[in-house]
Amino acid sequence: MMKRNVTLQLDDEVIRAAKVLAAKRGTSVSGLVAAELARLVAEEERYEEAWRRARKAMGDTAGRGGRRWEREELHER
């Protein structure tokens, strides 16, 4: 995958703390930011997929207030 540069503007204190944190984790500030952004994107993709599956499972009833569940259905053992 092709990588591109991104420019960020951060407060000096944030940069200093990020350098310390990156050093503790054995990486660079760039690596730290890249890993966190990748984690956030993956989390969002998982959420969106779960939302699509839930909407599909609800079917057409979602526009009419959804299905009414019976207690026994929700608590089957």
SEROPA-530243 format. One record per atom (N, C-alpha, C): atom name; residue number from 0; residue in one letter; x, y, z. Coordinates in Angstrom, 2 decimals. Atoms other than C-alpha are relative to their C-alpha. Last residue first. Layout:
N
a,k,r,px,py,pz
CA,NUM,A,X,Y,Z .
...
END
This chain:
77
a,k,r,px,py,pz
N,76,R,-1.19,0.66,-0.55 .
CA,76,R,-32.29,-20.39,27.46 .
C,76,R,0.17,-1.34,-0.61 .
N,75,E,0.00,1.44,0.22 .
CA,75,E,-34.62,-17.96,25.80 .
C,75,E,1.27,-0.61,0.56 .
N,74,H,-0.64,0.69,-1.12 .
CA,74,H,-34.59,-14.50,27.40 .
C,74,H,-0.05,-1.52,-0.15 .
N,73,L,-1.26,-0.65,-0.36 .
CA,73,L,-35.31,-12.24,24.46 .
C,73,L,0.78,-0.77,1.06 .
N,72,E,-0.91,0.06,1.15 .
CA,72,E,-37.95,-14.50,22.95 .
C,72,E,1.38,0.56,0.36 .
N,71,E,-0.46,1.38,0.13 .
CA,71,E,-39.63,-15.02,26.34 .
C,71,E,1.00,-0.16,-1.16 .
N,70,R,-1.02,0.25,-1.00 .
CA,70,R,-39.85,-11.27,26.89 .
C,70,R,0.60,-1.39,-0.15 .
N,69,E,0.59,0.58,-1.20 .
CA,69,E,-41.71,-10.79,23.63 .
C,69,E,1.12,-0.34,0.98 .
N,68,W,-0.54,1.25,-0.50 .
CA,68,W,-40.17,-8.48,21.09 .
C,68,W,-0.78,-0.44,1.22 .
N,67,R,0.29,0.10,-1.43 .
CA,67,R,-42.06,-5.83,19.17 .
C,67,R,0.46,-1.37,0.47 .
N,66,R,0.77,1.16,-0.43 .
CA,66,R,-40.41,-5.34,15.81 .
C,66,R,-0.23,0.07,1.50 .
N,65,G,-0.67,1.25,-0.33 .
CA,65,G,-39.24,-1.94,14.74 .
C,65,G,-0.94,-1.08,0.47 .
N,64,G,-0.20,0.13,-1.45 .
CA,64,G,-40.84,1.48,14.93 .
C,64,G,0.62,-1.31,0.42 .
N,63,R,1.30,-0.05,-0.69 .
CA,63,R,-42.37,1.53,11.48 .
C,63,R,0.16,-0.23,1.50 .
N,62,G,0.67,-1.26,0.31 .
CA,62,G,-39.24,2.39,9.49 .
C,62,G,-1.33,0.16,0.71 .
N,61,A,-0.74,-1.11,-0.61 .
CA,61,A,-37.29,-0.39,11.20 .
C,61,A,-0.69,1.33,-0.23 .
N,60,T,0.68,-0.46,-1.20 .
CA,60,T,-39.96,-2.99,10.33 .
C,60,T,0.67,1.22,0.61 .
N,59,D,0.89,-1.13,0.26 .
CA,59,D,-38.67,-3.27,6.77 .
C,59,D,-0.67,0.54,1.26 .
N,58,G,0.82,-0.02,1.19 .
CA,58,G,-35.77,-5.48,7.75 .
C,58,G,-0.85,1.25,-0.12 .
N,57,M,1.27,-0.64,-0.35 .
CA,57,M,-34.58,-5.53,11.34 .
C,57,M,-0.94,0.08,-1.19 .
N,56,A,0.74,0.91,-0.86 .
CA,56,A,-31.90,-8.07,10.45 .
C,56,A,-1.36,0.58,0.40 .
N,55,K,0.49,1.09,0.85 .
CA,55,K,-30.75,-5.90,7.56 .
C,55,K,-0.86,-0.96,0.82 .
N,54,R,1.07,-0.55,0.82 .
CA,54,R,-30.51,-2.88,9.86 .
C,54,R,-0.61,-1.07,-0.90 .
N,53,A,1.16,-0.21,-0.87 .
CA,53,A,-28.52,-4.93,12.37 .
C,53,A,-1.17,0.55,-0.80 .
N,52,R,0.59,1.31,-0.32 .
CA,52,R,-26.16,-6.20,9.68 .
C,52,R,-1.25,0.15,0.86 .
N,51,R,0.63,0.52,1.22 .
CA,51,R,-25.58,-2.66,8.36 .
C,51,R,-0.67,-1.34,0.27 .
N,50,W,1.22,-0.78,0.23 .
CA,50,W,-24.95,-1.37,11.90 .
C,50,W,-0.74,-0.48,-1.25 .
N,49,A,0.98,0.48,-0.98 .
CA,49,A,-22.47,-4.17,12.59 .
C,49,A,-1.33,0.73,-0.19 .
N,48,E,0.41,1.33,0.44 .
CA,48,E,-20.64,-3.29,9.37 .
C,48,E,-1.05,-0.57,0.95 .
N,47,E,0.85,-0.17,1.17 .
CA,47,E,-20.56,0.41,10.32 .
C,47,E,-0.52,-1.35,-0.51 .
N,46,Y,1.27,-0.57,-0.44 .
CA,46,Y,-19.21,-0.40,13.79 .
C,46,Y,-0.97,0.11,-1.18 .
N,45,R,0.72,1.07,-0.71 .
CA,45,R,-16.50,-2.68,12.41 .
C,45,R,-1.37,0.49,0.45 .
N,44,E,0.45,0.96,1.01 .
CA,44,E,-15.48,0.03,9.91 .
C,44,E,-0.78,-1.15,0.64 .
N,43,E,1.14,-0.60,0.70 .
CA,43,E,-15.36,2.63,12.69 .
C,43,E,-0.55,-0.95,-1.05 .
N,42,E,1.12,-0.01,-0.94 .
CA,42,E,-13.11,0.41,14.80 .
C,42,E,-1.26,0.55,-0.66 .
N,41,A,0.48,1.39,-0.09 .
CA,41,A,-10.82,-0.23,11.83 .
C,41,A,-1.21,-0.09,0.92 .
N,40,V,0.66,0.31,1.27 .
CA,40,V,-10.53,3.53,11.20 .
C,40,V,-0.58,-1.41,0.04 .
N,39,L,1.27,-0.73,0.05 .
CA,39,L,-9.78,4.23,14.86 .
C,39,L,-0.78,-0.32,-1.27 .
N,38,R,0.91,0.61,-0.97 .
CA,38,R,-7.11,1.51,15.02 .
C,38,R,-1.37,0.67,-0.04 .
N,37,A,0.40,1.29,0.57 .
CA,37,A,-5.45,2.76,11.82 .
C,37,A,-0.99,-0.71,0.92 .
N,36,L,0.96,-0.28,1.08 .
CA,36,L,-5.45,6.29,13.25 .
C,36,L,-0.49,-1.28,-0.64 .
N,35,E,1.25,-0.43,-0.62 .
CA,35,E,-3.82,5.04,16.46 .
C,35,E,-1.06,0.31,-1.05 .
N,34,A,0.64,1.15,-0.64 .
CA,34,A,-1.16,3.07,14.59 .
C,34,A,-1.35,0.38,0.60 .
N,33,A,0.48,0.91,1.05 .
CA,33,A,-0.32,5.99,12.29 .
C,33,A,-0.74,-1.19,0.60 .
N,32,V,1.19,-0.61,0.61 .
CA,32,V,-0.11,8.44,15.22 .
C,32,V,-0.58,-0.94,-1.06 .
N,31,L,1.04,-0.06,-1.01 .
CA,31,L,2.29,6.21,17.16 .
C,31,L,-1.30,0.53,-0.59 .
N,30,G,0.50,1.37,-0.17 .
CA,30,G,4.35,5.43,14.08 .
C,30,G,-1.14,-0.06,1.00 .
N,29,S,0.70,0.34,1.23 .
CA,29,S,4.70,9.15,13.31 .
C,29,S,-0.61,-1.40,0.09 .
N,28,V,1.28,-0.71,-0.09 .
CA,28,V,5.60,9.87,16.92 .
C,28,V,-0.84,-0.33,-1.23 .
N,27,S,-0.09,-1.44,0.26 .
CA,27,S,8.26,7.21,16.56 .
C,27,S,-1.36,0.63,0.22 .
N,26,T,0.42,-0.40,1.34 .
CA,26,T,8.37,3.75,18.09 .
C,26,T,0.23,1.49,-0.16 .
N,25,G,-0.97,0.45,0.99 .
CA,25,G,9.84,1.90,21.06 .
C,25,G,-0.39,0.32,-1.43 .
N,24,R,0.58,1.11,0.77 .
CA,24,R,6.76,2.25,23.26 .
C,24,R,0.93,-0.49,-1.10 .
N,23,K,0.33,1.07,-0.95 .
CA,23,K,8.54,4.38,25.87 .
C,23,K,-0.52,-1.24,-0.74 .
N,22,A,-1.27,0.59,-0.44 .
CA,22,A,10.08,6.44,23.05 .
C,22,A,-0.25,-1.16,0.96 .
N,21,A,-0.51,0.80,1.11 .
CA,21,A,6.64,7.03,21.53 .
C,21,A,1.30,-0.70,0.40 .
N,20,L,0.83,1.19,0.12 .
CA,20,L,5.28,8.18,24.88 .
C,20,L,0.52,-0.92,-1.10 .
N,19,V,-0.30,0.83,-1.17 .
CA,19,V,8.16,10.61,25.41 .
C,19,V,-0.77,-1.32,-0.09 .
N,18,K,-1.36,0.52,0.19 .
CA,18,K,7.83,11.98,21.89 .
C,18,K,0.39,-0.93,1.14 .
N,17,A,0.09,1.06,1.01 .
CA,17,A,4.05,12.31,22.34 .
C,17,A,1.36,-0.62,-0.26 .
N,16,A,0.56,1.19,-0.65 .
CA,16,A,4.55,14.25,25.58 .
C,16,A,-0.09,-1.17,-0.98 .
N,15,R,-0.98,0.48,-0.98 .
CA,15,R,6.85,16.74,23.84 .
C,15,R,-0.49,-1.29,0.65 .
N,14,I,-1.12,0.59,0.75 .
CA,14,I,4.50,17.05,20.86 .
C,14,I,1.02,-0.59,0.96 .
N,13,V,0.49,1.27,0.55 .
CA,13,V,1.50,17.61,23.12 .
C,13,V,1.13,-0.71,-0.75 .
N,12,E,0.11,0.93,-1.12 .
CA,12,E,3.40,20.29,25.09 .
C,12,E,-0.47,-1.38,-0.48 .
N,11,D,-1.33,0.47,-0.39 .
CA,11,D,4.46,22.05,21.89 .
C,11,D,-0.07,-1.04,1.12 .
N,10,D,-0.64,-0.82,-1.01 .
CA,10,D,0.84,22.27,20.73 .
C,10,D,1.34,-0.60,0.39 .
N,9,L,0.31,0.35,-1.38 .
CA,9,L,0.04,20.35,17.58 .
C,9,L,0.70,0.97,0.94 .
N,8,Q,-0.42,-1.08,-0.87 .
CA,8,Q,-0.18,21.16,13.90 .
C,8,Q,-0.45,-0.34,1.41 .
N,7,L,0.84,-0.30,-1.16 .
CA,7,L,-0.31,18.09,11.71 .
C,7,L,0.58,1.21,0.73 .
N,6,T,-0.55,-1.04,-0.86 .
CA,6,T,1.03,17.46,8.20 .
C,6,T,-1.00,0.30,1.11 .
N,5,V,1.06,-0.86,-0.50 .
CA,5,V,0.23,14.17,6.49 .
C,5,V,0.66,1.01,0.94 .
N,4,N,-0.23,-0.83,-1.17 .
CA,4,N,2.68,12.23,4.36 .
C,4,N,-1.22,0.84,0.34 .
N,3,R,-0.13,-1.42,0.28 .
CA,3,R,1.65,9.49,1.98 .
C,3,R,0.22,0.75,1.30 .
N,2,K,0.12,-0.88,-1.16 .
CA,2,K,2.02,5.74,2.03 .
C,2,K,0.23,1.43,-0.42 .
N,1,M,-0.77,-1.24,0.09 .
CA,1,M,1.31,3.44,-0.91 .
C,1,M,-0.23,0.86,1.25 .
N,0,M,0.84,-1.17,0.00 .
CA,0,M,0.00,0.00,0.00 .
C,0,M,0.89,1.25,0.00 .
END
